[in-house]
Every structure is written in C-alpha cells, then in structure tokens.
Amino acid sequence: MGILTLLLMLPLFGAALVAAMPSDSERAIRSIALVTGLLTLAIAWGLLLSFDVQLHGMQFAEIHRWNPRMGTSFALGVDGFSLPMVLLATLLSFVAILASGNIRQSTKIYYLLMLVLEAAMLGVFLAQDWALFYVFWELTLIPLFFLIDRWGGANRHGAALNFFLYTMGGSVFLLISLLVLFDIVPGHSFSMAEIAKVAAALPEQTQVLIFLGFLLGFGVKMPIFPIHGWLPLAHVEAPSPVSILLSGILLKMGSYGLIRATGTLPDGVSALQGVLIALALVSLIYGGLLAWRQSDLKAMIAYSSVSHMGVVLVGIAALNVAGLTGAVMQMVAHGLVAGALFLLIGLMYERTHTRNIDDYSSLVRVTPRFAVLTTLAFVAAVSLPGTVGFIAELHALIGGFQRWGWLVLLLSLGVMISAAYAIRTVGRLFTGPVSARMRHIPDLRGVEMVAASVLTAGIVLLGLFPAPALRLVSASVSHFSSVFGV
C-alpha cells in the first residue's frame, strides 16, 4: 500500500472503528476520532520530508487500473497545487474534531460522518483520474448534508437542502464536461494527464464550451457570484466545526478543481480571461459589501468568504506566475483565517447563545485570550503585513497588474471594504462598557486555546516566513504558467 493510499484510507478505517463502537461509549468514540485525525495529520505533513520542491510533476504517484474498458483507474499523486491543500485539509479536519467536544447528540454518527468527510476531501486533492475525482467530489455531499441537517441551527433543514441542490446542480454541468472529454480521448480514458494532452489540441470554441461546464460546476463550490446563494445559509446554520471545514476546505475544492480544468483547456481559458476577471472583481466587491452589512457574525464571515475567493479567481484568471502563486497562497490563507474565525465565533456562541455583534462589548476585559486571537484573525482577514493574507493578495495584485494594468486596483477596493467591517467588528466586540450579561463569560479553555492557537500561529508564521510555502508551489506554478506562454 502506497503512502497516499494509506493517507486516504486511514480516516475511513477510523470511521469503521467508530461504527463498531457502542453508541454510549462517547469518550472512546471521540478518542478514536482524535487519534485518527492526528495520525492522518502526521502522515500528510510527513510527505514534506520527501517532497522535491524542484519537480513540477506528480510525486508519490500510484496507479491501479480499475476498469480498462471504462478507462477508470485508482490514480493518486500530489504536486505543488495539491500538497498544500492536503496539508490544510488534514490540519483543519483535526481542529474541527478537536472543537467538537460540545457535540452531545448522536456522537457516534457525528464523528463517523466527520471522518468520512475528511477522506472524501483528501480524495479530491489526491485523485489523478477525473472519474475518481468526481466520485470523491460527490461523496462530500453525503456527510455534509447530514451534518448540517442533523446538528445545525433552527433553519438547518432548509440550509442542508439548499446546499445539496446547489452543488448537485453544478455537478451536472461538471459531469457533462467530463463525459465530453472522455469521449474525445482515443481509447476513452478519464486519466487527467491523458485528457490534458488531447484536450489542449481541441478548437478554441470547443474548449470554451467545455470549460464553461467546469466553471459552473466548480464555481458553485468556490463560490463565485452569482451562484453563491447556498453559502451564507449553510454557514450560519451548520455547527461551528462543520463551518470550519465548509469554509476552510470545501471552497478550496472548487478553486482547486478550476485550476486543474484551466490546465486542461488552455485556449478556452485564455479566451475567457475577461469573463473570469469580471466575475472575480464582482465577487470580491459584492461579497465585501454584503459582509459589511451583516450583524450576524457567522453571516459576516460567510459573505467575506465570497470576497476572499474572488481574490483566488483573480490569481487564476491572470494565468501568470505571480497570479497563480497568489491564488494558491490565498487558498491557504483563507483556510486558516476562516477556520480560526468560525472556531472562535462558534466557541463564543456556545457561551453567549448570540451571534449578533450588537450584543457584545469590551470582551477584552472579560475574555482576553479570546480577544487577542479573534483580533489577530480579523487583522489577517484584512491582509495586513505580517499575515499570510498579505503575501497572497500581494502576489494576486501583482499578477493581475501584469495582465490588466490599473483595472486590478479594484482589488484594493475590496481590501478597504474588508478593513471597514473588520475594524467595526473588533471595535464592537472589544471596546466600550462591559455588558452585564457578558461579565461572567469564561475565557478560552485549554483544548480550545490549543485549537485556536494552531491556526493563528499558522497565519503569522506563513506571513513572516513565507519562503517555504512559496518554494513548495513554485515549480508547479512556473510549469503551469508556461503552458500559457507567460
């Protein structure tokens, strides 16, 4: 068994162990989930020891033919695009499990679904066969639907159904594009490498039509304007650990898939660069303005995700080294920032039972640890220097300027809008007189402090020392952009 197969199967093995446990063994079930998440995290980060940052191709590759007649195979591999996502997925999955200590209802099913969800997300980033990719892509819907529908808030049923229908609708267009590509490959294969070779020779108009299917399928999950409608409701109603994965990883699945589709259909993407940058800038500004209008803290973070993923789309649309580097770094940055914010706001909601920003004041006196980490996360959301968001948005801005000139300054408008609602939120939460109902709120406890500190430490360390992360993606980004002659 290869290392990537082991990485993929470990969460499923943990889920099987959880399924075999008696339902009343809550402590043992949680312990199994935590140990499984920690082992998966250790194996994934151990890949860094053997990963060659000088190579642009797939590493640790494994290929096992499933059905030669159907052209399907169990093909896994990682490169500079997928490895950062694997590392982020295992980290946030462990943090989400760690933050699930207050789940008391049907804990056995909850942790089983969380581990199955982790395996499905890893499968998306590891798959090197489009059929395998699609299986894992769809598999994420099942645990997410039940996690939102069963453990969510008051409107959880509508939120779960909304999420399911939006994503399934997008997946129809994704499947059509994949079947068209499968049909044009001699011998009919779903191999990503083989499809990329053949698809690059297709006429530009054909590539455009196929890529539009990918854009709809992946754009729903990113999400981009105007197909983002499921996001705010799902984030608000989902339990906070699930929101960490929804925003931190699930959105990255969409942008990661779009990068893979972009490399497969270069002429079609080049023809649609104007459309992509228009969608990116509208998403960036629109998401920021809606976030600014929110009084519900989770809704604010959800709409800010639309804005931040607009930065990712700017980087992808630029098709140059700086832009693509910014896109990947923004995916990592947003995963850490959104994960930290949903974690901290969720913990505060458990204590106060309110997410309305107007109900808080001067928490820095009552909960100083919470105040420091939340302020740091909001500062990172604004992409101030010293945080990983600054590194990401600077590269995206440079890449966009190289391609479109001063038009990309609209990205700076989005940053200013982010600064406006971030400063307002920090001011409302931590200044003014102490509210009577907030006087006795307990501060972050040991396990909570560890979970939040891991994410905020990643935000700062990657902001101050970005070189290792940039080296990790540089070879793949340089080779990718060379396909477009930039």
C-alpha positions as CSV (number, residue, x, y, z in Angstrom):
1,M,0.0,0.0,0.0
2,G,1.4,3.4,-1.0
3,I,1.7,6.3,1.3
4,L,-1.1,8.2,-0.4
5,T,-3.5,5.2,-0.3
6,L,-2.7,4.9,3.4
7,L,-3.4,8.6,3.9
8,L,-6.7,8.2,2.1
9,M,-7.8,5.0,3.9
10,L,-6.9,6.0,7.4
11,P,-9.9,8.2,8.0
12,L,-12.1,5.5,6.6
13,F,-10.5,2.9,8.9
14,G,-11.2,5.3,11.8
15,A,-14.8,5.7,10.7
16,A,-15.1,1.9,10.6
17,L,-13.8,1.7,14.2
18,V,-16.2,4.3,15.3
19,A,-19.1,2.4,13.6
20,A,-18.1,-0.7,15.6
21,M,-18.2,1.1,19.0
22,P,-21.3,1.0,21.2
23,S,-23.3,4.3,20.9
24,D,-23.0,5.1,24.6
25,S,-19.1,5.0,24.5
26,E,-18.9,8.7,23.8
27,R,-15.4,9.2,25.3
28,A,-13.9,6.2,23.4
29,I,-15.6,7.3,20.1
30,R,-14.2,10.8,20.5
31,S,-10.7,9.4,21.3
32,I,-10.8,7.2,18.2
33,A,-11.7,10.2,16.0
34,L,-9.0,12.4,17.6
35,V,-6.3,9.8,17.2
36,T,-7.3,9.1,13.6
37,G,-7.3,12.8,12.8
38,L,-3.9,13.2,14.4
39,L,-2.3,10.2,12.6
40,T,-3.7,11.4,9.3
41,L,-2.3,14.9,10.0
42,A,1.1,13.3,10.8
43,I,1.3,11.2,7.7
44,A,0.2,14.2,5.5
45,W,2.8,16.5,6.9
46,G,5.4,13.8,6.8
47,L,5.1,14.0,3.0
48,L,7.1,17.3,3.2
49,L,10.2,15.3,4.2
50,S,10.3,13.5,0.8
51,F,8.6,16.0,-1.5
52,D,11.0,17.5,-4.0
53,V,10.2,21.2,-4.5
54,Q,12.3,21.3,-7.7
55,L,9.9,18.9,-9.6
56,H,6.7,20.2,-11.1
57,G,5.1,16.8,-11.8
58,M,3.2,14.4,-9.7
59,Q,5.0,12.8,-6.8
60,F,4.3,9.7,-4.7
61,A,2.2,8.6,-7.7
62,E,0.1,5.4,-7.5
63,I,-1.9,3.9,-10.4
64,H,-4.1,0.8,-10.2
65,R,-6.4,0.1,-13.2
66,W,-10.0,-0.4,-12.2
67,N,-11.9,-1.0,-15.4
68,P,-9.7,-0.6,-18.6
69,R,-12.9,-0.8,-20.7
70,M,-14.3,2.2,-19.0
71,G,-11.0,4.0,-18.8
72,T,-11.1,4.3,-15.0
73,S,-8.2,3.9,-12.6
74,F,-7.3,4.4,-8.9
75,A,-4.7,7.1,-9.6
76,L,-3.2,9.2,-6.8
77,G,-0.5,11.9,-6.7
78,V,0.5,15.3,-5.3
79,D,2.2,18.3,-6.7
80,G,2.7,21.9,-5.7
81,F,-1.0,22.6,-6.2
82,S,-2.5,19.6,-4.3
83,L,0.0,19.1,-1.5
84,P,-0.8,22.5,0.2
85,M,-4.5,21.6,0.1
86,V,-3.8,18.1,1.6
87,L,-1.8,19.7,4.4
88,L,-4.6,22.3,5.0
89,A,-7.4,19.6,4.9
90,T,-5.7,17.4,7.5
91,L,-5.0,20.3,9.8
92,L,-8.5,21.8,9.7
93,S,-10.1,18.3,10.0
94,F,-8.1,17.7,13.2
95,V,-9.0,21.1,14.6
96,A,-12.7,20.6,13.7
97,I,-12.7,17.2,15.5
98,L,-10.9,18.8,18.5
99,A,-13.5,21.6,18.6
100,S,-16.4,19.1,18.6
101,G,-16.3,18.4,22.3
102,N,-19.7,20.0,22.9
103,I,-21.5,17.7,20.5
104,R,-23.6,15.5,22.7
105,Q,-26.4,14.3,20.4
106,S,-25.7,11.1,18.3
107,T,-21.9,11.4,18.8
108,K,-21.2,8.1,17.1
109,I,-22.8,9.2,13.8
110,Y,-21.3,12.7,14.0
111,Y,-17.7,11.5,14.3
112,L,-18.2,8.8,11.7
113,L,-19.5,11.4,9.2
114,M,-16.6,13.8,10.0
115,L,-14.1,11.1,9.3
116,V,-15.8,10.1,6.0
117,L,-15.9,13.8,5.0
118,E,-12.1,14.1,5.7
119,A,-11.4,11.0,3.5
120,A,-13.6,12.4,0.7
121,M,-11.9,15.8,0.8
122,L,-8.5,14.2,0.7
123,G,-9.6,12.1,-2.3
124,V,-10.5,15.2,-4.3
125,F,-7.0,16.6,-3.8
126,L,-5.2,13.3,-4.4
127,A,-7.1,12.0,-7.4
128,Q,-5.3,12.0,-10.7
129,D,-8.3,10.4,-12.6
130,W,-11.3,12.5,-13.4
131,A,-13.7,9.7,-12.6
132,L,-12.1,9.1,-9.2
133,F,-12.1,12.9,-8.6
134,Y,-15.9,13.0,-9.4
135,V,-16.6,10.1,-7.0
136,F,-14.9,11.9,-4.1
137,W,-16.4,15.2,-5.2
138,E,-19.9,13.8,-4.9
139,L,-19.1,11.8,-1.8
140,T,-18.5,15.0,0.2
141,L,-22.2,15.9,-0.2
142,I,-23.5,13.0,1.8
143,P,-21.8,13.6,5.2
144,L,-22.1,17.4,4.8
145,F,-25.9,17.1,4.2
146,F,-26.4,15.1,7.3
147,L,-24.0,17.1,9.4
148,I,-25.9,20.3,8.6
149,D,-29.4,18.7,8.7
150,R,-29.0,16.9,12.0
151,W,-26.7,19.1,14.1
152,G,-27.4,22.6,12.6
153,G,-29.4,25.5,13.8
154,A,-33.1,26.3,13.6
155,N,-33.2,26.5,9.8
156,R,-30.9,23.5,9.3
157,H,-33.2,21.5,7.1
158,G,-33.5,24.3,4.5
159,A,-29.8,25.0,4.6
160,A,-28.9,21.4,4.1
161,L,-31.3,21.0,1.2
162,N,-30.2,24.3,-0.4
163,F,-26.5,23.3,-0.2
164,F,-27.3,19.8,-1.7
165,L,-29.4,21.2,-4.6
166,Y,-26.9,23.9,-5.5
167,T,-24.0,21.6,-5.5
168,M,-25.8,18.8,-7.3
169,G,-27.0,21.3,-9.9
170,G,-23.4,22.4,-10.6
171,S,-22.2,18.8,-10.7
172,V,-24.5,18.1,-13.6
173,F,-22.5,20.6,-15.8
174,L,-19.2,19.2,-14.4
175,L,-20.2,15.7,-15.4
176,I,-21.3,16.7,-18.9
177,S,-17.9,18.4,-19.5
178,L,-16.0,15.3,-18.2
179,L,-18.0,12.9,-20.4
180,V,-17.3,15.1,-23.5
181,L,-13.6,15.0,-22.7
182,F,-13.8,11.2,-22.0
183,D,-15.3,10.7,-25.4
184,I,-12.6,12.6,-27.4
185,V,-9.7,10.7,-25.8
186,P,-8.5,7.8,-28.0
187,G,-9.2,4.6,-26.1
188,H,-11.5,6.5,-23.8
189,S,-9.8,7.3,-20.6
190,F,-10.5,9.5,-17.5
191,S,-6.8,10.0,-16.8
192,M,-6.1,13.7,-16.1
193,A,-2.8,13.5,-17.9
194,E,-4.2,11.8,-21.0
195,I,-7.2,14.1,-21.2
196,A,-5.0,17.2,-20.8
197,K,-2.8,16.1,-23.8
198,V,-5.8,15.6,-26.1
199,A,-8.0,18.5,-24.9
200,A,-5.2,21.1,-25.5
201,A,-5.5,20.3,-29.2
202,L,-9.2,21.0,-29.4
203,P,-10.6,24.0,-31.3
204,E,-10.8,27.1,-29.1
205,Q,-14.6,27.3,-29.3
206,T,-15.0,23.7,-28.2
207,Q,-12.6,24.3,-25.3
208,V,-14.7,27.4,-24.3
209,L,-17.9,25.4,-24.1
210,I,-16.3,22.6,-22.1
211,F,-14.7,25.0,-19.7
212,L,-18.0,26.8,-19.1
213,G,-19.3,23.5,-17.7
214,F,-16.3,23.2,-15.4
215,L,-16.8,26.9,-14.4
216,L,-20.4,26.3,-13.4
217,G,-19.6,23.0,-11.5
218,F,-16.6,24.4,-9.6
219,G,-17.9,27.9,-9.4
220,V,-20.8,26.8,-7.2
221,K,-18.5,25.3,-4.7
222,M,-15.9,28.2,-4.6
223,P,-18.4,30.1,-4.7
224,I,-18.5,32.9,-7.2
225,F,-21.2,35.5,-8.0
226,P,-24.0,34.8,-8.8
227,I,-24.0,31.1,-7.8
228,H,-23.1,31.6,-4.2
229,G,-26.7,31.6,-2.7
230,W,-26.2,28.4,-0.7
231,L,-23.2,29.7,1.2
232,P,-24.5,32.2,3.8
233,L,-27.4,30.0,4.9
234,A,-25.2,26.8,5.2
235,H,-22.5,28.6,7.2
236,V,-25.0,30.2,9.6
237,E,-26.9,27.0,10.3
238,A,-24.0,24.5,10.3
239,P,-22.4,23.6,13.6
240,S,-19.2,25.6,14.0
241,P,-16.8,22.6,13.5
242,V,-18.6,21.9,10.2
243,S,-18.4,25.6,9.2
244,I,-14.6,25.3,9.7
245,L,-14.5,22.6,7.0
246,L,-17.1,24.2,4.8
247,S,-15.2,27.5,4.5
248,G,-11.7,26.2,5.1
249,I,-11.7,23.2,2.8
250,L,-14.9,22.8,0.7
251,L,-14.5,26.2,-1.0
252,K,-10.9,25.3,-1.9
253,M,-12.1,22.1,-3.6
254,G,-13.9,24.4,-6.1
255,S,-10.9,26.6,-6.8
256,Y,-8.5,23.6,-6.9
257,G,-10.8,21.9,-9.5
258,L,-10.9,25.1,-11.5
259,I,-7.1,25.2,-11.6
260,R,-7.0,21.6,-12.9
261,A,-9.6,22.4,-15.5
262,T,-7.7,25.6,-16.5
263,G,-4.5,23.5,-17.3
264,T,-6.6,21.0,-19.3
265,L,-8.2,23.6,-21.6
266,P,-5.6,26.4,-22.1
267,D,-7.1,28.0,-25.2
268,G,-10.6,28.1,-23.9
269,V,-9.4,29.7,-20.6
270,S,-7.4,32.3,-22.5
271,A,-10.4,33.3,-24.5
272,L,-12.5,33.6,-21.3
273,Q,-9.9,35.7,-19.3
274,G,-12.1,38.8,-19.5
275,V,-15.1,36.9,-18.1
276,L,-13.1,35.4,-15.3
277,I,-11.7,38.7,-14.1
278,A,-15.1,40.3,-14.3
279,L,-16.6,37.6,-12.2
280,A,-13.7,37.8,-9.8
281,L,-13.9,41.5,-9.2
282,V,-17.7,41.5,-8.8
283,S,-17.5,38.6,-6.3
284,L,-14.7,40.4,-4.4
285,I,-16.6,43.7,-4.0
286,Y,-20.1,42.2,-3.7
287,G,-19.1,39.8,-1.0
288,G,-17.3,42.5,0.9
289,L,-20.3,44.9,0.8
290,L,-22.7,42.2,2.0
291,A,-20.3,41.2,4.8
292,W,-20.2,44.9,5.8
293,R,-24.0,45.0,6.2
294,Q,-24.2,41.9,8.4
295,S,-24.9,41.9,12.2
296,D,-24.7,38.1,12.5
297,L,-21.1,37.2,12.9
298,K,-21.2,33.9,11.1
299,A,-23.1,35.5,8.1
300,M,-20.4,38.2,8.0
301,I,-17.6,35.6,7.8
302,A,-19.6,33.6,5.2
303,Y,-20.0,36.7,2.9
304,S,-16.4,37.6,3.4
305,S,-15.5,34.2,2.0
306,V,-17.1,35.1,-1.3
307,S,-14.9,38.2,-1.4
308,H,-11.7,36.3,-0.5
309,M,-12.4,33.6,-3.0
310,G,-12.7,36.4,-5.6
311,V,-9.0,37.1,-4.9
312,V,-8.3,33.4,-5.8
313,L,-10.2,33.8,-9.1
314,V,-8.2,37.0,-9.9
315,G,-5.0,35.0,-9.5
316,I,-6.3,32.1,-11.6
317,A,-7.5,34.4,-14.3
318,A,-4.1,36.2,-14.6
319,L,-2.5,32.9,-15.8
320,N,0.9,34.1,-14.8
321,V,3.4,33.0,-12.1
322,A,2.6,35.8,-9.6
323,G,-1.2,35.5,-10.0
324,L,-1.2,31.7,-9.7
325,T,1.1,31.8,-6.7
326,G,-1.3,34.4,-5.1
327,A,-4.2,32.1,-5.9
328,V,-2.7,29.1,-4.1
329,M,-1.5,31.2,-1.2
330,Q,-4.9,32.8,-0.8
331,M,-6.5,29.4,-0.7
332,V,-4.2,28.5,2.2
333,A,-4.6,31.9,3.9
334,H,-8.4,31.9,3.7
335,G,-8.5,28.3,5.0
336,L,-6.5,29.3,8.1
337,V,-8.3,32.7,8.6
338,A,-11.9,31.5,8.1
339,G,-11.2,28.3,10.1
340,A,-9.9,30.4,13.0
341,L,-12.8,32.9,12.8
342,F,-15.5,30.2,12.7
343,L,-13.9,28.3,15.5
344,L,-13.7,31.4,17.8
345,I,-17.1,32.8,17.0
346,G,-18.6,29.3,17.5
347,L,-17.0,29.0,20.9
348,M,-18.3,32.4,21.9
349,Y,-21.8,31.5,20.6
350,E,-21.8,28.4,22.8
351,R,-21.1,30.7,25.8
352,T,-23.5,33.5,25.0
353,H,-26.1,32.0,22.6
354,T,-26.0,35.1,20.4
355,R,-24.1,35.9,17.2
356,N,-25.4,39.5,17.0
357,I,-22.5,41.9,17.0
358,D,-24.5,44.5,18.9
359,D,-24.9,42.2,21.9
360,Y,-21.2,42.3,22.7
361,S,-18.9,44.9,24.2
362,S,-15.5,45.2,25.9
363,L,-14.8,41.5,25.9
364,V,-11.1,42.2,26.2
365,R,-11.6,42.7,29.9
366,V,-13.6,39.5,30.4
367,T,-12.0,37.1,27.8
368,P,-8.5,38.5,27.0
369,R,-7.3,35.3,25.2
370,F,-10.4,35.2,23.0
371,A,-10.0,38.9,22.3
372,V,-6.3,38.6,21.2
373,L,-6.8,35.6,18.9
374,T,-10.0,37.0,17.4
375,T,-8.4,40.4,16.7
376,L,-5.5,38.6,15.1
377,A,-7.8,36.6,12.8
378,F,-9.7,39.7,11.7
379,V,-6.4,41.5,11.1
380,A,-5.3,38.6,8.9
381,A,-8.7,38.8,7.0
382,V,-7.7,42.4,6.1
383,S,-4.4,41.1,4.8
384,L,-2.2,43.4,6.8
385,P,1.6,42.9,6.5
386,G,2.9,40.2,8.8
387,T,0.0,37.8,8.0
388,V,-0.3,35.2,5.2
389,G,-3.2,37.1,3.6
390,F,-0.8,39.9,2.8
391,I,1.6,37.5,0.9
392,A,-1.3,36.1,-1.0
393,E,-3.1,39.3,-2.0
394,L,0.2,41.0,-2.9
395,H,1.0,38.2,-5.4
396,A,-2.5,38.3,-6.8
397,L,-2.4,42.0,-7.2
398,I,1.0,41.9,-9.0
399,G,-0.2,39.1,-11.2
400,G,-3.4,41.0,-12.0
401,F,-1.5,44.2,-12.7
402,Q,0.9,42.4,-15.1
403,R,-2.1,41.2,-17.1
404,W,-4.7,44.0,-16.8
405,G,-2.9,47.1,-15.5
406,W,-4.7,49.6,-13.3
407,L,-8.0,47.8,-13.6
408,V,-6.9,45.4,-10.9
409,L,-6.9,48.3,-8.4
410,L,-10.5,47.3,-7.8
411,L,-9.0,44.5,-5.8
412,S,-7.7,47.2,-3.4
413,L,-11.3,48.5,-3.1
414,G,-12.2,45.0,-1.8
415,V,-9.4,45.2,0.7
416,M,-10.6,48.5,2.0
417,I,-14.2,47.2,2.4
418,S,-12.7,44.2,4.3
419,A,-10.9,46.6,6.6
420,A,-14.1,48.6,7.2
421,Y,-16.1,45.7,8.6
422,A,-13.1,44.1,10.4
423,I,-12.3,47.3,12.3
424,R,-16.0,47.8,13.1
425,T,-16.3,44.2,14.4
426,V,-13.2,44.4,16.6
427,G,-14.4,47.7,17.9
428,R,-17.9,46.4,18.8
429,L,-16.6,43.2,20.4
430,F,-13.8,44.6,22.5
431,T,-14.4,48.3,23.3
432,G,-17.0,50.2,25.4
433,P,-18.5,49.3,28.8
434,V,-18.8,45.7,29.8
435,S,-22.3,44.4,29.3
436,A,-24.0,42.9,32.4
437,R,-24.8,39.7,30.6
438,M,-21.2,39.3,29.4
439,R,-19.5,39.8,32.7
440,H,-19.1,36.1,33.6
441,I,-18.3,34.6,30.2
442,P,-15.4,32.0,30.6
443,D,-12.3,32.6,28.5
444,L,-10.8,30.0,26.1
445,R,-10.0,26.8,27.9
446,G,-7.0,24.5,27.4
447,V,-8.1,22.5,24.3
448,E,-9.9,25.4,22.8
449,M,-6.8,27.6,23.2
450,V,-4.7,24.9,21.5
451,A,-7.0,24.6,18.5
452,A,-7.3,28.4,18.0
453,S,-3.6,29.0,18.6
454,V,-2.5,26.4,16.0
455,L,-4.5,28.3,13.3
456,T,-3.4,31.8,14.3
457,A,0.2,30.7,14.6
458,G,0.0,29.4,11.0
459,I,-1.4,32.7,9.9
460,V,1.5,34.6,11.5
461,L,4.3,32.2,10.7
462,L,3.4,32.0,7.0
463,G,3.1,35.8,6.9
464,L,6.6,36.4,8.5
465,F,8.3,33.4,6.8
466,P,6.5,32.7,3.5
467,A,9.6,31.3,1.7
468,P,9.0,27.6,2.5
469,A,5.4,27.8,1.3
470,L,6.4,29.7,-1.9
471,R,9.1,27.2,-2.7
472,L,6.5,24.4,-2.3
473,V,4.3,25.8,-5.1
474,S,6.9,27.5,-7.3
475,A,7.9,24.6,-9.6
476,S,4.3,23.6,-10.4
477,V,3.2,27.2,-10.8
478,S,6.1,28.0,-13.2
479,H,5.4,25.0,-15.3
480,F,1.6,25.6,-15.3
481,S,2.0,29.2,-16.4
482,S,4.5,28.2,-19.2
483,V,1.6,26.5,-20.9
484,F,0.1,29.9,-21.4
485,G,3.3,31.5,-22.6
486,V,3.8,33.7,-19.5
